[in-house]
Amino acid sequence: MKRFTLLFAMALIIVSPAALAKTVDAVASFSVLADIVRQVGGDHVKVTELVGTDGDPHAFEPAPKDSQSLAKADVVFVSGLGLEGWIDRLVTASGYRGKVVTASTGVNPRQMEEDGKTVTDPHAWNSARNGALYARNVMNALIAADPQDADYFRQHGEAYIQKLEKLDAWAKAEFAAIPQAKRKVLTSHDAFGYFGAEYGVQFLSPVGFSTEAEASASDVAGLIDQIKQEHIATYFIENQTDPRLVKQIASASGAKPGGELYPEALSAAGGPAATYEAAFRHNVTTLAGSMK
Ligand SMILES: [Zn+2]
């Protein structure tokens, strides 16, 4: 009887559509987006990330292996809004002819004047509401790449989108409980614009939207004055960026360390920010904790 059941189960596995369906070979530009693709795609996607954990997605020098990953990919995901300045050259070099899906499509972009130029803030995923939009774009792209598994992607995608919408509501409630005057912090670079706008937190930083920019001496002096005037008590380092400048500014202005944030790179597996959801939750808890 037992053997019969086992054989029957094996036969079911062999003929079930799930076993016939394919695995989508996906490439994602950086670790945060790679996790979103994994969450939505589950067992039906194999994700290769270009910029890995603790890596800086602005400044990246692709290696030959990255070109090879693109060459054999079914679909390539980027965040867009100018984050991956290096992607077009890599796509051309690899000979990849498929779709490059921009996960931030539909986001209301933030813009800022930086050194006399209007620049777009690429860090849209730091609002969980935008994160849900990323997940929806990823879901639709996976369905297009592998229509046989559409039901699977829809089920996983919708469940994940709901999770991110709850996360967004939770973050709003966390910060709403803190007096506005206390919701001010100093970070290494300007990665929290969407976060600040969504959750009512004011972020200051010596470096602009890209970690590739450099702060001038007068920028730094102005920032130190501003921190003192606005009584900004806490500063944060970022896992993917050199912390020296923010530490210098903090010591000149008297701000105290609040911990480490994960604005644009996940931690390695087993770390405090191994998924997008965990990174976001960690950032909210760490920031809100410093303001109480
Ligand atoms: Zn950044």
Boltz pocket constraint, residues with backbone or C-beta under 6 A from the ligand:
constraints:
  - pocket:
      binder: B
      contacts: [[A, 58], [A, 123], [A, 189], [A, 190], [A, 191], [A, 208], [A, 209], [A, 210], [A, 211], [A, 264]]
      max_distance: 6.0
